[in-house]
Amino acid sequence: MSPKVTKAVILTASVIIIAVILGASAWLFWKPSNRAQTGQQVAFVSRRDFPKSVTQEESAIYVMNTDGTGQTRITDNSLANSSPQWSKDGKEIVFVQKEDVYGMKGDGYGRMKLAVRGAFPQWSPDGKRIIFTRQTTTQDFHLFIMNSDGTKKRVLVTGHVTQFQWSPDGRSIAYTQGRSGPTSQAAIHVIDPDSKADITLPSPEGGDANSPCWSPDGKQIVFGSFLGEQRADIYVIDVATKETRKLDLPDDVGPWRWQPAWSSNGRQIAFLSSVNPPWSAKKESVNMAAVMADGTGARLLTNLKDWRFASDFVWADDALIFVLGEIKEKNGKKETSTNIWSVGIDGKTKRLTTTGKDSAPNWALR
């Protein structure tokens, strides 16, 4: 999935001051209701409460159970709230409010600003540190690291960092340096967050390397590779030996495969698949697909057609939580609606939200 930094709405100083005061006072008295029960839960972003929004910069963070019940709003303002991610113990959520990084409890209480300006925050496995990107120039998105309380911020990687993930043991971070796409030279690096020792993993010949995802045992990384305008393939690399193998996937899952992610048990790899490249205006659908970790048993999990597309997915035990978007023409204009769905490894789908304004799911076992 390629990170994009949300553009902030330009506000006057007086409006900002009023919003801060009102937001702070409202938080003292506002209490989330109809909370989702403990267990397996999904945090997600929704614009359902802002139907008259002109700027489209208002959004709220919700939580729900993995069957779609107990949908509960846990942010109380009319700012842009985005990129929620659960801590590994399922007790806290780190997210972005407008342009800043915040943390809060899983029920929405205890909200605290952790960093000024940042995007796509991510917990370390032990919950003690957080990494995030910050746009420093038009082209550069540096990778930062800080303690979970917002202290000891420092730049970890400079340049154009587009995707990143902690290793399961928290000792390394895999990240993509450079833009991925048809003319890309993006490469995957692995860095020690303490010593800053950095290695570059080899990319497939003629292609780039992007979207790294660690295997649960931390020994391998699955990643995508765009081969110009021809196709996109998926590879697995052994981090210690640098030995790389391509997953030989059949054409019936589509020649374009990207954004791979390992299941929590290490047995399967899910990915997005389409007939046309993800940047093509001709694409008619993007599907969820999966393959066994050894490269066998590849199959489509969804059968989306007619401008329906899957995106932004996470594993939730043996199922996948993902965004299903649909493009329709209305009054001569194309409108996009997005809802959150789940699909099992058996291909059975379930619609979890129905507002047409929900996205960015992140799953946790609480």
C-alpha positions as CSV (number, residue, x, y, z in Angstrom):
1,M,0.0,0.0,0.0
2,S,1.8,3.5,-1.0
3,P,1.6,6.1,1.7
4,K,0.2,9.5,0.8
5,V,0.4,12.4,3.2
6,T,-3.1,14.0,3.8
7,K,-3.1,17.7,2.9
8,A,-4.3,19.9,5.7
9,V,-7.1,22.4,5.3
10,I,-5.8,25.9,5.5
11,L,-7.4,27.7,8.5
12,T,-7.0,31.1,9.9
13,A,-5.3,31.5,13.3
14,S,-8.5,32.4,15.1
15,V,-10.4,29.4,13.8
16,I,-7.6,27.1,14.9
17,I,-7.6,28.6,18.4
18,I,-11.4,28.2,18.6
19,A,-11.2,24.6,17.3
20,V,-8.6,23.7,19.9
21,I,-10.5,25.2,22.8
22,L,-13.8,23.6,21.8
23,G,-12.2,20.3,21.0
24,A,-10.4,20.2,24.4
25,S,-13.5,21.1,26.4
26,A,-15.7,18.7,24.4
27,W,-13.4,15.9,25.1
28,L,-13.8,16.3,28.9
29,F,-17.6,15.6,28.6
30,W,-17.9,13.6,25.5
31,K,-18.0,9.8,26.0
32,P,-18.1,7.1,23.3
33,S,-21.4,5.1,23.5
34,N,-22.3,1.7,22.3
35,R,-18.7,0.5,22.6
36,A,-17.7,-2.5,20.6
37,Q,-17.1,-5.5,22.9
38,T,-13.6,-6.7,23.7
39,G,-12.2,-9.5,21.5
40,Q,-11.3,-9.2,17.8
41,Q,-11.7,-5.6,16.7
42,V,-11.2,-3.3,13.8
43,A,-10.3,0.3,13.9
44,F,-11.2,2.3,10.8
45,V,-11.7,5.7,9.3
46,S,-15.2,7.0,8.4
47,R,-16.6,10.2,6.9
48,R,-20.2,9.1,7.6
49,D,-20.8,11.9,10.1
50,F,-19.9,14.6,7.7
51,P,-22.4,14.4,4.8
52,K,-22.2,18.1,4.1
53,S,-18.5,18.3,4.0
54,V,-17.2,20.5,1.2
55,T,-13.5,20.1,1.8
56,Q,-13.7,16.3,2.5
57,E,-11.1,16.9,5.2
58,E,-13.4,15.8,8.1
59,S,-13.2,12.2,9.2
60,A,-13.6,10.2,12.4
61,I,-12.0,7.0,13.8
62,Y,-14.4,4.2,14.6
63,V,-13.9,0.7,16.1
64,M,-16.1,-2.4,15.5
65,N,-16.1,-6.1,16.0
66,T,-14.9,-8.2,13.1
67,D,-18.4,-9.2,12.3
68,G,-19.4,-5.6,11.8
69,T,-21.3,-5.1,15.0
70,G,-20.6,-2.6,17.7
71,Q,-19.6,0.2,15.4
72,T,-18.5,3.0,17.7
73,R,-17.0,6.4,17.1
74,I,-14.0,7.2,19.3
75,T,-12.8,10.6,18.1
76,D,-15.0,13.7,18.8
77,N,-13.8,16.5,16.5
78,S,-14.5,17.5,12.9
79,L,-10.8,17.4,11.9
80,A,-9.2,14.9,9.5
81,N,-8.5,11.7,11.6
82,S,-6.7,9.0,9.7
83,S,-4.2,6.1,9.7
84,P,-5.3,4.3,12.9
85,Q,-3.1,1.4,14.1
86,W,-3.5,-0.8,17.1
87,S,-0.7,-1.5,19.5
88,K,0.2,-5.2,19.5
89,D,-1.6,-5.7,22.9
90,G,-4.7,-4.1,21.4
91,K,-5.0,-1.5,24.2
92,E,-4.0,1.6,22.4
93,I,-4.3,3.3,19.0
94,V,-1.8,5.6,17.3
95,F,-3.3,7.8,14.5
96,V,-3.0,11.1,12.7
97,Q,-5.2,14.0,13.5
98,K,-5.0,16.7,10.7
99,E,-1.2,16.6,10.3
100,D,0.0,15.5,13.8
101,V,0.5,12.1,15.4
102,Y,-1.6,11.2,18.4
103,G,-2.1,8.3,20.7
104,M,-5.2,7.2,22.6
105,K,-6.7,4.2,24.4
106,G,-8.7,1.8,22.4
107,D,-11.9,3.3,23.7
108,G,-10.9,6.8,22.6
109,Y,-9.9,8.1,26.1
110,G,-6.5,9.5,27.0
111,R,-5.8,11.2,23.7
112,M,-2.3,12.8,23.6
113,K,-0.3,14.6,20.9
114,L,2.9,12.7,20.2
115,A,4.5,14.5,17.3
116,V,3.9,17.7,15.2
117,R,3.6,16.7,11.6
118,G,3.7,13.1,10.7
119,A,1.9,10.4,8.7
120,F,1.3,6.6,8.8
121,P,2.5,5.9,12.4
122,Q,3.3,2.4,13.4
123,W,4.0,0.7,16.8
124,S,7.0,-1.4,17.5
125,P,6.1,-4.9,18.5
126,D,6.8,-4.2,22.2
127,G,4.8,-1.0,22.1
128,K,7.7,1.1,23.3
129,R,8.5,3.0,20.1
130,I,6.7,4.4,17.1
131,I,7.9,5.1,13.6
132,F,6.3,7.6,11.2
133,T,7.1,9.6,8.0
134,R,7.2,13.3,7.7
135,Q,7.3,15.2,4.5
136,T,10.3,17.6,4.5
137,T,10.3,18.7,0.8
138,T,8.1,18.0,-2.2
139,Q,10.0,14.8,-3.0
140,D,11.3,13.7,0.5
141,F,9.5,11.8,3.2
142,H,11.9,11.1,6.0
143,L,11.4,8.2,8.4
144,F,11.3,9.2,12.1
145,I,11.4,7.2,15.3
146,M,10.3,8.2,18.8
147,N,9.3,6.7,22.1
148,S,5.7,5.8,22.5
149,D,5.2,8.9,24.8
150,G,6.5,11.2,22.1
151,T,9.9,11.7,23.6
152,K,13.4,11.3,21.9
153,K,12.3,11.9,18.3
154,R,14.9,11.6,15.7
155,V,15.4,11.1,12.0
156,L,16.0,7.4,11.2
157,V,16.1,7.5,7.4
158,T,16.3,10.5,4.9
159,G,15.0,10.5,1.4
160,H,11.8,9.2,-0.1
161,V,10.6,6.5,2.3
162,T,7.3,5.1,1.0
163,Q,6.5,1.9,2.9
164,F,7.9,0.5,6.1
165,Q,7.3,-2.3,8.7
166,W,8.9,-3.4,12.0
167,S,10.3,-6.9,12.0
168,P,8.5,-9.3,14.4
169,D,11.2,-9.1,17.0
170,G,11.4,-5.3,16.8
171,R,15.2,-5.3,16.0
172,S,14.9,-4.2,12.4
173,I,12.7,-2.1,10.1
174,A,12.2,-2.9,6.4
175,Y,11.4,0.0,4.2
176,T,11.2,1.1,0.6
177,Q,13.5,3.9,-0.5
178,G,12.2,5.7,-3.7
179,R,8.9,5.8,-5.6
180,S,7.5,2.5,-6.9
181,G,5.9,2.4,-10.3
182,P,6.6,1.8,-14.0
183,T,9.8,3.9,-14.1
184,S,10.8,3.2,-10.6
185,Q,14.2,2.3,-9.1
186,A,12.8,1.8,-5.7
187,A,14.7,-0.6,-3.4
188,I,14.0,-2.3,-0.1
189,H,16.3,-1.6,2.8
190,V,16.6,-3.1,6.3
191,I,17.8,-0.9,9.1
192,D,18.7,-1.4,12.8
193,P,16.8,1.4,14.6
194,D,19.5,1.6,17.3
195,S,22.8,1.4,15.4
196,K,21.3,2.7,12.1
197,A,23.2,-0.1,10.3
198,D,21.5,-0.2,6.9
199,I,21.6,-2.8,4.2
200,T,20.0,-2.8,0.7
201,L,18.3,-5.9,-0.4
202,P,18.8,-6.9,-4.1
203,S,15.9,-6.1,-6.5
204,P,14.7,-8.4,-9.3
205,E,16.5,-7.8,-12.6
206,G,14.7,-5.1,-14.6
207,G,12.3,-4.3,-11.8
208,D,12.0,-2.4,-8.6
209,A,11.3,-3.7,-5.1
210,N,8.4,-2.3,-2.9
211,S,5.9,-3.1,-0.2
212,P,8.0,-5.2,2.1
213,C,6.3,-7.5,4.6
214,W,8.1,-9.7,7.1
215,S,7.3,-13.4,7.6
216,P,6.0,-14.1,11.1
217,D,9.4,-15.8,12.0
218,G,11.3,-12.7,10.8
219,K,13.5,-14.7,8.5
220,Q,12.0,-13.7,5.1
221,I,10.4,-10.7,3.5
222,V,7.7,-10.9,0.8
223,F,7.6,-7.9,-1.6
224,G,6.3,-6.7,-4.9
225,S,8.1,-5.7,-8.0
226,F,6.9,-3.6,-10.9
227,L,8.5,-4.6,-14.2
228,G,7.9,-1.4,-16.2
229,E,4.6,-1.3,-18.0
230,Q,4.6,-5.1,-18.5
231,R,3.6,-6.7,-15.2
232,A,4.0,-6.8,-11.4
233,D,5.3,-9.9,-9.6
234,I,5.7,-11.1,-6.1
235,Y,9.0,-12.3,-4.6
236,V,10.2,-13.7,-1.3
237,I,13.7,-13.0,-0.1
238,D,15.7,-14.7,2.7
239,V,17.0,-11.7,4.7
240,A,20.2,-13.5,5.9
241,T,21.3,-15.2,2.7
242,K,19.7,-12.7,0.2
243,E,18.4,-15.7,-1.8
244,T,15.3,-14.6,-3.7
245,R,12.6,-16.6,-5.3
246,K,9.7,-15.5,-7.5
247,L,6.2,-16.8,-6.8
248,D,5.2,-18.3,-10.1
249,L,1.5,-17.3,-10.1
250,P,-0.9,-18.4,-12.9
251,D,-2.2,-15.8,-15.3
252,D,-5.8,-16.3,-14.2
253,V,-5.0,-14.3,-11.0
254,G,-4.0,-11.4,-13.3
255,P,-0.6,-10.2,-14.5
256,W,-0.5,-7.4,-12.0
257,R,0.1,-8.5,-8.4
258,W,1.2,-6.1,-5.7
259,Q,1.0,-5.2,-2.0
260,P,1.7,-8.7,-0.6
261,A,1.1,-9.5,3.1
262,W,1.9,-12.6,5.1
263,S,-0.8,-14.3,7.2
264,S,-0.1,-14.4,11.0
265,N,0.5,-18.2,10.8
266,G,3.0,-17.8,7.9
267,R,1.1,-20.3,5.7
268,Q,-0.3,-17.9,3.2
269,I,0.4,-14.6,1.4
270,A,-2.4,-12.3,0.3
271,F,-2.1,-9.7,-2.4
272,L,-4.0,-7.4,-4.7
273,S,-4.4,-8.5,-8.3
274,S,-5.7,-6.9,-11.6
275,V,-5.6,-7.2,-15.4
276,N,-4.3,-3.7,-15.8
277,P,-1.6,-1.8,-13.8
278,P,-2.8,-0.1,-10.6
279,W,-2.1,3.4,-12.1
280,S,-4.0,2.7,-15.4
281,A,-7.2,4.6,-16.1
282,K,-8.4,1.5,-17.9
283,K,-8.5,-0.7,-14.8
284,E,-11.9,-2.1,-14.3
285,S,-11.4,-4.1,-11.1
286,V,-8.9,-5.0,-8.4
287,N,-9.3,-8.3,-6.6
288,M,-8.1,-9.9,-3.4
289,A,-6.0,-13.0,-4.0
290,A,-4.0,-15.4,-2.0
291,V,-1.3,-18.1,-2.4
292,M,0.4,-20.6,-0.2
293,A,3.7,-19.4,1.1
294,D,5.5,-22.0,-1.1
295,G,3.9,-20.5,-4.2
296,T,1.2,-23.1,-4.7
297,G,-2.6,-22.9,-4.6
298,A,-2.9,-19.3,-6.0
299,R,-6.5,-18.2,-6.4
300,L,-8.7,-15.1,-6.5
301,L,-10.7,-14.6,-3.3
302,T,-13.1,-12.1,-4.8
303,N,-14.6,-11.7,-8.2
304,L,-15.0,-7.9,-8.5
305,K,-16.0,-6.4,-11.9
306,D,-17.4,-3.3,-13.4
307,W,-15.3,-0.7,-11.6
308,R,-15.3,-2.4,-8.2
309,F,-12.0,-2.6,-6.5
310,A,-10.3,-4.0,-3.4
311,S,-7.6,-2.0,-1.5
312,D,-6.1,-1.5,2.0
313,F,-6.3,-4.9,3.5
314,V,-5.1,-6.6,6.7
315,W,-5.0,-10.2,7.9
316,A,-7.4,-11.0,10.8
317,D,-6.6,-14.6,11.7
318,D,-7.8,-16.7,8.8
319,A,-9.7,-13.9,7.1
320,L,-8.9,-10.6,5.4
321,I,-10.4,-7.3,6.3
322,F,-10.3,-5.0,3.3
323,V,-11.8,-1.9,1.6
324,L,-14.2,-2.5,-1.3
325,G,-14.7,0.5,-3.5
326,E,-17.2,1.1,-6.2
327,I,-17.2,3.8,-8.9
328,K,-20.5,4.9,-10.4
329,E,-21.5,7.6,-12.7
330,K,-24.0,10.1,-11.4
331,N,-25.1,13.2,-13.3
332,G,-22.2,12.8,-15.6
333,K,-19.7,12.5,-12.8
334,K,-17.9,9.5,-11.3
335,E,-18.5,9.0,-7.6
336,T,-16.6,6.5,-5.4
337,S,-18.1,4.8,-2.4
338,T,-16.0,2.7,0.0
339,N,-17.0,0.1,2.6
340,I,-15.2,-2.4,4.7
341,W,-15.6,-6.1,3.9
342,S,-14.1,-9.3,5.1
343,V,-13.2,-12.4,3.0
344,G,-12.2,-15.8,4.3
345,I,-9.6,-18.0,2.7
346,D,-12.6,-20.0,1.3
347,G,-13.7,-16.9,-0.6
348,K,-16.8,-16.2,1.5
349,T,-17.3,-12.5,1.8
350,K,-19.2,-10.4,4.4
351,R,-20.0,-6.7,4.2
352,L,-19.1,-5.0,7.5
353,T,-20.1,-1.4,6.8
354,T,-22.7,0.2,4.6
355,T,-22.2,4.0,4.6
356,G,-20.0,4.2,1.5
357,K,-17.6,6.4,3.4
358,D,-15.4,3.9,5.4
359,S,-11.8,3.0,4.8
360,A,-8.3,2.3,6.4
361,P,-9.1,-0.8,8.5
362,N,-6.6,-2.0,11.1
363,W,-7.2,-5.2,13.1
364,A,-6.2,-6.2,16.6
365,L,-6.9,-9.0,19.1
366,R,-7.9,-7.2,22.3
